[in-house]
Each structure stands twice: as C-alpha cells, then as structure tokens.
C-alpha cells in the first residue's frame, strides 16, 4: 500500500488527474452496463404489459357498451344473451387484472421494504422521500354512436421517489438489493449525478411505483 501511495505521489499533477479521470470513466461505464441498460429494458417491458392490459380492458368496455345500447333500442333474447357473454368476458378480464396486481408489492410494503434495505447501507444518506398516489389514466370507452362514456377506474398508481447520497458502490449495492428482494415493482427512472465537491460521492434520484385496485396512500 505504501508503494502505491509513493507511486501516486511521484506522478505529476497532470498524470494524477488523468488517472483519476480514467477511474471515474470506468465507474460510469460500469453503472451503465450493470444498472442503467438492464433497468431501461425492464421499464420498457413493464410499460408494454400495462398498455396491453389497458387495451384489453378498453375493448371489453366498448363491446359491453355497444351491446347495452342495442339492447335498449331493441330488447330481445339474443341481445340479452350477447350482453351476458360480454359481461362475463368483462368480469374475467377484471379477474385477470386482479391476479396480475396481486403479484405486485403492496404500497405500504413497498415503502417499508425500501426503508429496511436502506438501513442495511449505513453509508447511504436519505436526502428526500416523496410519495404519490392517483388513478392510472384509462381511455374512455366509446359507444356505438361515438359518444364517450366514463369507465370505472381499475388501477391506482402508487409511487415513491427516493433521493440518496453516498459512494458509488454503496448505491450500487442498494439498487442490487432492491432487485434481489423478490418483490415485483415497477422502475420508472434512475438519475445518477456525480458530486461536484467530492467525486467519490454521488446522488441518485430513484422513481419506483406499484399498482393496485385500492386507492390507498403510500405515505412518507
């Protein structure tokens, strides 16, 4: 170790800065390869799954509203049978949505999990914690006469934004711990900034969310 320190001190200032810059560039490359790129793919896949669920729900709502309109104009047995079939498909879709959201971490559990994992990283500092909850935007169903009808809210989105400060490897360990927790949650974004005064420390802004059929509030 002393030899390494002596060798470092023997370098010219320009060589020291060059070595420091190469090391910092290597850390950034590791971050992109190990975290940013896999996370981007995961976010895109989760977004596609949510969009597919919304599309299926909208198609079922449109079919149901169209049959209801025909039944009101010309009530007969065939329409009632078709309406019952559409209602069954609609109910089955809601059951599939319930099954999908049941595998996601609950809003309250998500907050507790992130805080518990943070306690295991003593060198990390929690700068800010923000929560949000609200209905997920679902397009309005359209009837046969092209009039929009309000559809019931199916999903509620519960989000948490964590702002953390710490060393690169401490932040990396925390993110890996979240992924290895075994819980399903959605990663929205991750913003990594190297500290201006101390390049050995960085700030991460992490946005996560989960979905549920309940309008509960995550709380902070």
Residue pairs with C-beta under 8 A, 6 or more apart in sequence:
8 16
8 19
11 19
20 199
24 194
24 199
27 168
28 194
31 168
31 172
31 192
34 172
35 172
35 175
35 190
36 190
36 192
39 187
39 190
42 187
43 186
43 187
43 188
43 189
46 186
46 187
49 100
50 136
50 155
50 211
53 97
53 100
54 138
54 139
56 93
57 93
57 94
57 97
57 138
57 151
57 154
58 138
58 139
58 141
58 151
60 86
60 89
60 90
60 93
61 90
61 141
61 149
61 151
62 141
62 142
62 143
63 86
63 89
63 90
64 83
64 86
64 87
64 90
64 141
65 141
65 142
65 143
65 144
65 149
66 143
66 144
67 79
67 82
67 83
67 86
68 83
69 143
69 144
69 145
70 79
70 144
71 79
71 80
71 83
94 154
97 154
97 155
97 213
98 213
101 155
101 211
101 212
101 213
103 184
104 184
104 185
104 186
104 210
104 211
104 212
105 113
105 183
105 184
105 185
105 210
106 210
106 212
107 133
107 158
107 210
107 212
107 216
107 217
107 218
108 216
108 218
108 219
109 183
110 158
110 160
110 183
110 185
110 208
110 210
110 218
111 131
111 160
111 218
111 219
111 220
113 178
113 181
113 183
114 160
114 162
114 178
114 208
117 174
117 177
117 178
117 181
118 124
118 126
118 162
118 164
118 174
120 177
121 166
121 170
121 173
121 174
121 177
123 166
123 167
123 170
124 164
124 165
124 166
124 170
124 171
124 174
125 164
125 165
125 166
126 162
126 163
126 164
127 163
127 164
127 165
127 203
128 161
128 162
128 163
129 160
129 161
129 162
129 163
129 220
130 160
130 161
130 220
131 158
131 159
131 160
131 161
131 217
131 218
131 219
131 220
132 157
132 158
132 159
132 160
132 161
132 218
133 156
133 157
133 158
133 159
133 215
133 216
133 217
133 218
134 156
134 157
135 153
135 155
135 156
135 157
135 215
136 153
136 154
136 155
136 156
136 157
136 211
138 151
138 153
138 154
138 155
140 148
140 149
140 150
140 151
141 148
141 149
141 151
142 148
142 149
143 149
154 213
155 211
155 212
155 213
156 211
156 212
156 213
156 214
156 215
156 216
157 209
157 210
157 211
158 209
158 210
158 211
158 212
158 216
158 217
158 218
159 188
159 207
159 208
159 209
159 218
160 207
160 208
160 209
160 218
161 205
161 206
161 207
161 208
162 204
162 205
162 206
162 208
163 203
163 204
163 205
163 206
164 171
164 174
164 203
164 204
164 206
165 195
165 201
165 202
165 203
165 204
166 174
166 201
166 202
167 200
167 201
167 202
168 200
168 202
171 192
171 202
171 204
175 190
175 204
175 206
178 185
178 208
184 210
185 208
185 209
185 210
186 208
186 209
186 210
186 211
187 207
187 208
188 207
188 208
188 209
189 205
189 206
189 207
190 204
190 205
190 206
190 207
191 204
191 205
191 206
192 202
192 203
192 204
193 202
193 203
193 204
193 205
194 202
195 201
195 202
195 203
